[in-house]
Every structure is written in C-alpha cells, then in structure tokens.
Amino acid sequence: MRTTGFLLVVINVILAIILAILLFGLIRLDTPERATADPRPTPDTEIDRPASESRAVIEAARRESVPVAERDVVAALIANPEIIPFEPVLGGTMGFYAPENVTVLNDRWVYAVFEDGHVAGAMLIEYAATADGIVWSVLDAALDE
C-alpha cells in the first residue's frame, strides 16, 4: 500500500514536470515554424513616400529655407510618425517616443530611433524648414535585428 502511494506521487511529479516544460516551451514538439512576413522593405523595393516628400519638393523647400531651432525640428518629427515606413506589430503604434533618441545632425539631416513597443528601428531623414513648416524625406530606414 505504501509503495503504491509513493509510485503515484512520483508519476504525478513527472507529469507535472512534463506539463511545465511543454507550457513554458522548453521542449518544442514537432510544430512547424509560423511563417511571418518580414516587415522590412527589400533592397529593390522603394520606400513609399508621399508626394510631399519627393526630391523636388525637398530641393524647392531648401531654396526657401528658413532658420529653425533644433528643438523645433525634434518636436516636428515627433509629431509626424506617419513618415515611418514600417507597419506596427501586435497592436502597437509606430512613433518617435524618446526625444533624446532624435539627433539633428545638421541643417539637413536627422537621425531618429522609432519603435512601437515591440519592435524598434532607426532612420536617416532629410529635412528642409520652410515658412509653412518642415518637409521630410526618408533617406533610409531599418528595423533592429
């Protein structure tokens, strides 16, 4: 009788360990990997840019350029997350959430880190300040690996 009770306890412990391992994913049973689309643009894919961000518009804006404070450039970029060329994942919202991660390199370029709470990336942006506001053109963008 005593041996049977001990044997049941051992079996229950072993089953609990197996269940914990399966629940925490330490052992993967022959499940196929889920295919997820890579959200990054391929090298031969042009990043979709609105017409306002075309090269001609940037050059025209540069000709009528007005001086602008660095803090105003950072604030304007934070207010324009729609220039981020990646879709958010898991219900996040892409944006420039940390002003300290936006660096105005000079009167032409900005380096900025963006994220949606799940994935992050960085981009190099050309800008021109005009009397009507700032015109943005994404030069390059990539998600962190």
C-alpha positions in Angstrom: 0.0 0.0 0.0 2.8 2.4 0.9 4.7 1.6 -2.3 1.6 2.4 -4.4 1.2 5.8 -2.8 4.9 6.6 -3.4 4.6 5.4 -7.0 1.5 7.7 -7.6 3.4 10.7 -6.2 6.4 10.0 -8.4 4.1 9.7 -11.5 2.4 13.0 -10.6 5.7 14.8 -10.2 6.9 13.5 -13.6 3.7 14.5 -15.3 3.8 18.0 -13.6 7.4 18.5 -14.9 6.5 17.4 -18.4 3.5 19.7 -18.4 5.6 22.6 -17.1 8.2 22.0 -19.8 5.5 22.0 -22.5 3.8 25.0 -21.2 6.9 27.1 -20.9 8.1 26.0 -24.4 11.3 24.5 -23.2 10.7 21.5 -25.5 9.1 22.0 -28.9 7.1 19.2 -30.2 7.3 18.8 -34.0 5.4 22.0 -34.6 6.2 23.8 -37.9 7.5 27.4 -37.5 5.0 30.0 -38.2 5.7 31.9 -41.3 5.8 35.6 -40.6 6.3 38.2 -43.2 9.4 40.3 -42.9 8.1 43.9 -42.4 11.3 45.4 -43.7 11.4 46.6 -47.3 13.6 44.6 -49.6 16.6 46.3 -51.1 15.0 46.6 -54.5 11.7 48.0 -53.1 11.4 51.7 -53.0 10.1 53.0 -49.6 6.7 54.5 -50.3 6.9 58.2 -49.9 4.1 60.7 -50.1 4.4 63.2 -52.9 5.3 66.0 -50.4 8.5 64.1 -49.6 9.8 63.9 -53.2 13.3 65.1 -54.0 11.9 68.0 -56.0 9.8 69.2 -53.0 12.8 68.9 -50.7 15.0 70.9 -53.1 12.4 73.6 -53.5 12.0 73.8 -49.8 15.7 74.0 -49.3 15.8 77.1 -51.6 13.3 78.9 -49.5 14.8 77.5 -46.3 14.2 79.4 -43.0 16.3 79.0 -39.8 14.7 76.7 -37.3 15.8 75.7 -33.8 16.9 72.1 -33.2 14.2 71.6 -30.6 11.6 72.6 -33.1 12.9 70.1 -35.6 12.7 67.4 -32.9 9.2 68.4 -31.9 8.0 68.5 -35.6 9.5 65.0 -36.2 7.8 63.5 -33.1 4.5 65.0 -34.3 4.9 63.2 -37.7 5.2 59.5 -37.1 3.5 58.8 -40.4 6.8 59.0 -42.2 8.0 55.8 -40.5 7.9 53.2 -43.4 7.1 50.2 -41.3 3.8 48.7 -40.0 3.5 48.3 -36.3 3.2 44.8 -34.8 1.0 43.3 -32.1 -1.3 46.3 -31.9 1.5 48.8 -31.3 1.7 52.3 -32.8 5.0 53.3 -34.5 6.4 56.6 -33.3 9.3 58.7 -32.1 8.7 58.3 -28.4 12.0 59.5 -26.9 13.2 63.0 -27.9 16.7 62.0 -26.7 16.8 59.4 -29.5 16.3 62.1 -32.2 19.5 63.6 -33.2 19.6 66.6 -35.5 22.9 66.1 -37.4 23.0 69.4 -39.1 20.6 71.8 -41.0 19.8 69.0 -43.5 19.7 65.6 -41.8 18.2 63.9 -38.7 18.9 60.5 -37.3 16.0 59.1 -35.3 15.1 56.0 -33.4 11.5 54.8 -33.7 9.5 52.0 -32.1 6.0 50.6 -31.4 6.6 48.9 -28.1 7.5 45.6 -29.7 10.0 46.4 -32.5 12.4 49.3 -33.0 14.4 50.7 -35.7 16.3 53.8 -36.9 16.1 56.1 -39.9 18.1 58.8 -41.6 15.8 61.7 -42.7 16.5 64.7 -44.8 14.5 67.8 -43.9 14.0 71.4 -45.0 12.4 74.1 -42.9 10.1 76.4 -44.8 7.7 79.2 -43.7 4.9 76.6 -43.9 6.6 74.0 -41.8 9.1 71.2 -42.2 9.3 69.0 -45.2 10.6 65.4 -44.6 12.2 62.9 -46.9 13.2 59.4 -45.6 16.6 58.6 -46.9 16.9 55.2 -45.3 15.3 53.2 -42.6 15.8 49.8 -41.0 14.4 47.7 -38.1 16.7 46.4 -35.4 17.7 42.8 -35.8 
